Structure formats: structure tokens, C-alpha cells
């Protein structure tokens, strides 16, 4: 019998176990078992809890969500059509519906899978080597396993918070749990100060307005704008303030991309892949990424020409480094408008005005910006970027530069759906929502909410300066079973998820997938299981081990990898 401990019960662990099920014969339960450790219901985990308010919507196109297997061939869209037809065809359905879908797929795996799966509703605090096995420990005691898969997602029960906000109502990050947002603590006369100006902060603002009975009006029939008007309920806070170091909001997703832009992106995928091939064969750019930026900048400039808005590489690079978007020119599709200047100097707008302009740009009702161009590049080529940069070593300086650029471009590319942005804009217009000015502090008696969630990886900051907030990863790092390269935050693994030790060797039977491996591999904050292949290769390795066990005489010791 091969015993597996899966630490974390969210989508990544579900995908891995489903892949394993699909590779095993029906009688394999006698040879393999998996205990899934997570205090929250497995499948949905902490992020996708089924008890979340329905006003909290999926932030990506529902079409990417797919936990199908030989147990159930329905992807999320098919499941919705059959189980909750009222939401059929919705691009951004409630997250609770996603959680229900994922939870049902896990339950089906438990009941009918080729792996004997059990949910262990506990947090794991340590994983230690015990001879050829692993000892998994927590408040529940300890147990021995042949294999361990680390799929901890957004954090562990024992993880310490990083730079906390003193006096905040919530003592833990707002990851699927909004129980701290009570009317007793946040009354209708409250002055609410929210640390953060990204997606979690938007959740809080909507929960305390729409979630308290507020509503949205418009646009009216025949209106040339898509703007909404907020109708207060009288129970929302008097003032809600977003406060962040950048003082910037995320740009809304563009719901429709011009076909000519899509075609341009497709033309640049082969040279991007070719660059990645050269990078891996060490022909040039070793430890650097200058060739990557050349390809992306050329693509952005060609997209700008298609939109009738020529822009210099310098203006684009400045936006990538600073996160400040500027107007690239005027006009929409090539030939449909007059050409403007090659680039414009930054014009300081208020956050609400920036948000309004971003919505107009998305619908070709305002001149294209450098931020809009980067959003098309970063989102349109993201799957290729993940493949090109997979486990590529970078110098510390290059890694820092890439992290800065990626953070800025993700703000342009992976922001909220347009409907969320329009709701935020209505709250600004109603005088309820504000953005803190640089250096502004919470007012006297302000109610504080920390809407900053833990970053990916296993270190609070890149190695070697950053330390592990979690005792589990601290122990594995101290023992040398896992390794974080200088300038990175995540565990380095082989393509089958096997962790690499401090000396560069494979730590046999210890694997990690998802957020703990961010930096060596990119893009783990997604439900798109097609972007990464580690769970598939891990499942293939485990299935091969089961096959070898079945062909081994019963009295022989279990095979080592």
C-alpha cells in the first residue's frame, strides 16, 4: 500500500488526484490511499467556499474552469447548465457556485475514485523525513506516509501574517472568510480604511454596499454610456477609503479584443517560443531577460500601430517599470481615426478618472494607452510566457526587475471584470469610495480592514533575505529537503513536481504544486489547470509506482523511486 499525504485541499490538489485517478485501474484502491489535509472542505478549499455571498463573482472567464475526469466529464459550464441553469452563460458567475462544483468533484472522487481518498480536516504544521517515509504532524498527532504532495495554496493554518495592519478588525487575511465585516463593528456612520486597492479590497467595498442592500441603477435605455448609479440603502459605511503604496487601482479587463490585435499576438508566439528555446540552450541572455523584453516591446509597438497609435519602446518600457500608463495617441482601429502624437507625458488623474478612462479605452471611446497595450500583450501571451520562463534561472537583479514589471503589468491585465469596475466607479461618484492620497493616514476613529493577502511562494520576500512565514516550510528548508533560489520566493521543483533539495538533488517522494512554487514557475493564481503540467506528471509518476508495486511479490519491501 502506498500512502499519500496531500497538504492542502484546494483546486490544485483536486486536479492532481483526478489526474491520478484517471491513470489507475479500478482495483487500485487496495494499493494506494490519499489523506487530504485541510481545515476547509476539500475541492473548494478556503478560497472557493460555498457559503460566500453570491455578489462575489468569479474574476476570470468561467470557461477556463474544468475539473472534469473519467468520473464526470462535465466542466464548470456544463455543470452550471445542468445544476444551476439560472447562471448558464454567465461569464462571471458567483464564486460560491465554483466552490460547489469543485466540492462535488472531490466528493465524487471520494466515493467512486480509483484512489482511496479521505479528508483529514486538520492543518499540517510539519513534515519530516523518517527513514524512507515522511512523518506528517499537526494538532492531530502524526502519521507516516510514502509520498507527500504540498498544495498549500493561499496559506497554512500555522503561517504568520507578514506586515500586518495594527488595529485591523480581521486578524487573518480575507481569503473566502468575511465574517469580520459585521454591522456591529462597521456601522452606517463608519469611516472605513482598507489597506489594499486590489481585488480583495473591491470585495470588501461591494460587501459593505451592495451586500447591505444598496443597488445599482442604469444604464438607461438608449444611453450612450454604460455607467451605473449607486442607490444607497442607508446601512453602508459613510466613507470607504482604499490605501495602497501605489495609490493606483487595477484596470478593468477588456471584454472584447479587436481581431487584428489577436492576430498580431498570434504572430509573435513563434518568436517568443524561439527565444525560450535559445534561452534554455544558453546560446545567449544567460541569467538575463533582455531578449524577452525585445520580443514583447516589438509586439506592443505593432499592436499600437494596428490601433493607429504609434508609440516608442521607451514609453512602453517606462510604463512597465513604473506602472504608470500614458496616452499613446488617438484613434481606434487603423484608419478609423486621426493619428495623434507618438507619446504623451503622464497626466495626473484622480483614481476614479483613471478608472473611467480605462473603461472608455476598452470600448475604443478614448485614445489607447500604454497600459491597455501592455494588458493585451501580458494576458494574450501569458500561457507562452509561462512555458518560456519555466524554471529558467535569473540573476538576482534580473529577477527583481522581472518581479517589478510583472506586478505592474498584472495590474493592467488581470484586473476586475468591467461590471465590478463600473460599480466601483459608481461608489466614487456617490462620494462613498475614496483613494487615500500619498502619505494620508486613517482619520480619528477610523475602522481598519486589512485587504492585503499573502503573496505566493514560501518566503515572505525573495531569498536570501526573506524568511518562511510557515513552520512547515521553515522545517523543510532547514533540513535541506527543499530549495529556494536567490531572488525567488518559491520552491524549485522538477517538471513532475518533485522538490529539489539544497544540494540540487531530487527529494524523492516530496512534491509541490501551485503557489508554493511561484517564481521558478509562473501564474499559479488561476483555476486554469491547463497552464501547468506538474500535476499531470506527478500523477504519472505515482501511477507508475503503483504499477510497479502490483508487479512486485507481496513480501518485498515497497519500491523506492
PAROKOL-559519 format. One record per residue (C-alpha): residue in one letter; x, y, z. Coordinates in steps of 0.25 Angstrom, whole numbers, plus 5000, padded with zeros to 4 digits. Each point is the difference from the previous one (the first is absolute). Last residue first. Example, Ala and Ser with C-alpha at 12.3 -4.5 7.8 and 13.67 -1.06 7.14 Angstrom:
# PAROKOL-559519
s505549965029 a499449865002 
This chain:
# PAROKOL-559519
x504650244974 x500149905011 x499249874999 x499349945011 x500749895007 x499849864994 x499049915007 x498850024990 x500949974988 x500150124991 x499150024987 x499050085008 x501050095006 x500650034987 x498650044995 x499850095012 x501350064998 x499750034986 x498750075004 x500850085010 x500950054989 x498850034990 x499350075011 x501250095002 x500150034985 x498550044999 x500150095013 x501350064995 x499350044986 x499750155002 x499150094992 x498949904997 x499550005014 x499450144998 x499550035014 x501150115001 x500950065010 x501149904996 x500650094989 x501549985000 x501049895003 x501350025006 x499350135006 x498849925006 x500349865005 x499250015013 x498850064992 x499749874992 x500749875001 x501049945010 x500649865001 x500749915010 x500149854996 x501550024996 x500750135004 x500750014986 x501450055001 x500450154999 x500850005013 x498950085007 x499049904996 x499150004988 x498549985002 x499449904990 x498850074993 x500249914987 x500650124993 x501150005011 x499850105011 x500650125006 x499250065012 x499550144999 x500550145004 x501150034990 x501250095000 x501049895004 x499449864998 x499049945009 x500449855004 x499249895006 x500549885009 x501150085006 x499649975014 x499950155003 x499250024987 x499049885004 x499950065014 x499750144995 x499049954990 x499149935011 x500350125010 x499350094990 x500450154999 x501349964993 x501150105000 x500450104989 x501450064999 x500649884992 x499149994994 x498850084995 x499150065010 x498949935009 x500549864996 x499249884996 x499550054986 x498850084998 x499750135007 x499150015012 x498750084998 x499950155002 x498650045004 x500350045014 x498850085006 x500050125009 x498950075006 x500350155001 x499850075014 x501050114997 x500350004985 x500949904993 x501350054994 x500350084988 x501449994995 x499749994985 x498550034999 x499049895004 x499049964989 x498550025003 x498749935000 x498750065005 x499950134992 x499049944991 x500950024988 x501049915007 x499049895003 x499550014986 x501449984995 x500249885009 x498749944994 x500550034986 x501349935003 x499349885005 x499249994987 x501250014992 x500649885006 x501150025010 x501550024997 x500949894993 x500750084989 x500350145005 x500349965014 x500749884995 x500950094992 x500550075013 x500349885008 x500749934988 x500950124998 x500450015014 x500249855001 x500850004987 x500950115005 x500349925013 x500349874993 x500950084991 x500850055012 x500049875006 x500549934988 x499049914993 x499949854999 x498949954991 x499049915007 x498950024990 x500350144993 x499649964986 x498849915005 x499450105009 x500350114990 x499249924989 x498849995009 x500150155003 x500050044985 x498750074999 x499950045015 x501450075000 x499950054986 x498550065001 x500350065013 x501250064995 x499350074989 x498950055010 x501150055010 x500650084988 x498750074998 x499150004988 x499250124998 x498650005005 x498749944995 x500649884995 x499249915009 x501149965010 x500650144999 x498750055006 x500149915011 x501450045003 x499650145000 x498949985010 x501149935009 x501050114998 x498950105004 x499749935012 x501449995004 x500250154998 x500850044988 x501550044999 x500350014985 x501249934996 x500750064988 x499549954987 x500549914989 x500149994985 x499150124999 x498649974994 x499549944988 x498650024995 x499049905001 x499449884993 x501249964991 x500649905010 x499049975011 x499850105010 x500550145000 x500950095008 x501449985006 x500849925010 x499350065013 x500849975012 x500049885010 x500850015013 x500549865005 x501450055001 x500849904993 x499049954990 x499650144997 x501450054998 x500249884991 x498850044991 x500450154999 x501449964997 x499649904989 x499350124993 x498550014997 x499250004987 x498550015003 x499249954988 x499549885007 x500849914991 x501250095002 x499949985015 x499949854998 x501350004992 x500650085012 x499549905010 x500649884992 x501350074999 x500150035015 x499649865003 x501149944991 x501150105005 x499649975014 x500249864999 x501450024994 x500450085011 x499649895010 x501449985007 x500649885008 x500649954987 x499550094988 x500649924989 x500249864995 x499749945014 x499249894993 x498950035009 x500050154996 x500049964985 x498849925002 x499350115007 x500350104989 x499449904990 x498849995008 x499950165000 x500350004985 x498849894998 x499050085009 x500250134993 x499149984988 x498949955009 x500150135008 x499850084987 x498849914996 x499350035014 x500350154998 x499350004986 x498849925006 x499850125009 x499949965015 x498749995007 x499750005015 x501250085003 x500349975014 x499950125010 x501350075004 x500549985014 x499950125009 x501250095004 x500550075012 x501349924998 x500249985015 x498649965003 x498850065007 x498649984996 x499050095008 x498549975003 x499250125005 x498650005007 x500049855001 x498749934994 x498749985007 x499350124994 x499649914988 x500750094990 x499750004985 x501250004992 x500050054986 x500649924988 x500750044988 x499949934987 x499950124991 x499350044987 x498749985007 x498849954992 x499449925011 x500550055014 x501449955005 x499549995010 x499849995015 x500849925010 x499549955014 x500450015014 x499449905010 x501249975009 x500749914990 x499950104990 x500850105009 x500849935010 x500249874992 x500450084988 x501150085007 x500549885006 x500149924987 x500750124994 x501050005011 x500349854996 x500250034986 x501050115001 x500150135008 x500649965013 x499950045014 x498550045002 x499650125009 x498550005004 x499450135005 x498849945007 x498650075001 x499249884995 x500749915009 x501349914998 x500349935013 x498549965004 x499749994985 x501049894998 x501149994991 x500849905008 x499349894994 x500650024986 x500649874998 x500449964986 x501450045002 x499950135008 x501449995006 x500049975015 x499850095012 x498950084994 x499550125007 x501350074997 x500750075012 x501449994995 x500049974985 x500949874999 x501350004992 x500149844999 x499049925006 x500549875007 x499749874993 x499549895010 x498749984993 x500649994986 x500050094988 x499450054987 x500249874993 x500649895009 x500249894989 x501249925006 x499949864996 x500649905009 x500349854997 x500349885008 x499350055012 x500149995015 x499050065010 x500150115011 x499150065011 x498750074996 x500650135004 x500949994989 x501149904994 x500349934987 x501249905002 x500549964986 x500649874996 x501349934996 x500650045013 x499150105007 x500150134993 x499350115006 x498750074996 x499550115010 x498850085004 x498949934992 x498650065002 x498949915002 x498749954994 x500549874995 x499249974987 x500249854995 x500349954986 x500149854997 x500550024986 x499349944988 x498950105003 x498549975002 x499650065014 x501250095003 x500250054985 x498550034999 x500150085013 x501250084994 x499250034987 x498950055009 x500950095007 x500550064988 x498650034994 x499550065014 x501350085000 x499750064986 x498650035004 x500550075012 x500950084991 x498750064994 x500050004985 x500950094991 x499749974986 x498649965002 x499649904989 x499249915010 x499750075013 x498549975001 x500349864995 x500649965014 x500249854999 x500149964986 x500450134993 x500950035011 x500749864999 x500250024986 x500750145002 x500849945011 x500549884992 x499249884999 x500749874997 x499849945014 x500849885005 x500849994988 x500550145004 x499450144999 x500650115010 x499950114989 x499950155003 x500550084988 x498650034994 x499650075013 x500850124995 x500850055011 x499750095013 x498949905004 x498950095008 x499850045014 x498550045000 x499749865003 x500450015014 x501049895004 x499549885006 x500549904989 x501550035004 x500950034988 x501250065006 x500149915013 x499949864993 x499049984989 x500549864997 x500149965014 x499150075011 x500950085009 x501049965011 x500849944989 x500849875000 x499749904989 x500349865003 x500349914988 x499949854998 x500749914991 x500149844998 x498649955003 x499450124993 x500749964987 x498849914996 x499450094990 x501350024993 x500850135002 x500450114990 x498750085001 x500049995015 x501450075000 x499550114992 x498850025009 x501050005012 x500850114994 x498950084995 x499449995014 x501350045007 x500150134991 x498550035002 x500150015015 x500249905011 x501450035005 x501149905005 x499849874992 x500549895008 x500249874992 x500049855005 x500549904990 x499549865004 
